[in-house]
Amino acid sequence: MPYKPTGRPNGRPPSLPSNLGELIMEDLRSRMDPETRMVLPRLSVLVRKLGVSRSSLKRKMKGLRDNGAFELAYVKSKPEAKVYTIYYKIN
């Protein structure tokens, strides 16, 4: 399979890391605010760091959320704002 100009092979890696959930939670905990236990997810950075696809990462994060590792928290930047920012609250 020919390589792209960036030097990376085409397609996804042959297998996902077996400890992908642990790597995700380690990254979230390292960026977590210790008082509120909330963190802003940075999926694009995490995808590049772990070398997995965005869909695989989101699928794994949904599984972690369903198992109770974290929950979603909707926060307004200002009281009069109409748009919420989604944070993860680590349990």
WONOR-V479289 format. One record per backbone hydrogen bond with DSSP energy under -0.5 kcal/mol. CO is the residue of the C=O (numbers start at 1). NH is the residue of the N-H. E is the energy in kcal/mol with one decimal. If there is no record, write none. Layout:
co->{CO & CO}
nh->{NH & NH}
e->{E & E}
This chain:
co->{2 & 4 & 8 & 17 & 19 & 20 & 21 & 22 & 23 & 24 & 25 & 26 & 27 & 28 & 29 & 32 & 33 & 37 & 38 & 39 & 39 & 42 & 43 & 44 & 45 & 46 & 47 & 47 & 53 & 54 & 55 & 56 & 57 & 58 & 59 & 60 & 61 & 62 & 63 & 64 & 65 & 69 & 71 & 73 & 73 & 75 & 78 & 83 & 85 & 85 & 87 & 88 & 88 & 89}
nh->{10 & 7 & 4 & 20 & 23 & 24 & 25 & 26 & 27 & 28 & 29 & 30 & 31 & 32 & 32 & 34 & 37 & 90 & 33 & 41 & 88 & 46 & 47 & 48 & 49 & 50 & 51 & 52 & 57 & 58 & 59 & 60 & 61 & 62 & 63 & 64 & 65 & 66 & 67 & 69 & 68 & 91 & 89 & 75 & 87 & 85 & 81 & 77 & 75 & 87 & 73 & 39 & 90 & 71}
e->{-0.6 & -2.0 & -2.2 & -1.2 & -2.2 & -2.2 & -2.4 & -2.3 & -1.9 & -2.4 & -2.7 & -1.8 & -1.1 & -0.5 & -0.7 & -0.6 & -2.7 & -2.6 & -2.3 & -0.6 & -3.0 & -2.1 & -2.6 & -1.7 & -2.3 & -2.5 & -1.8 & -1.1 & -2.2 & -2.6 & -2.2 & -2.1 & -2.5 & -2.1 & -1.7 & -2.1 & -2.5 & -2.5 & -1.6 & -2.4 & -1.2 & -2.1 & -3.3 & -0.6 & -3.1 & -3.3 & -1.5 & -0.6 & -2.6 & -0.6 & -2.7 & -2.1 & -0.7 & -2.1}
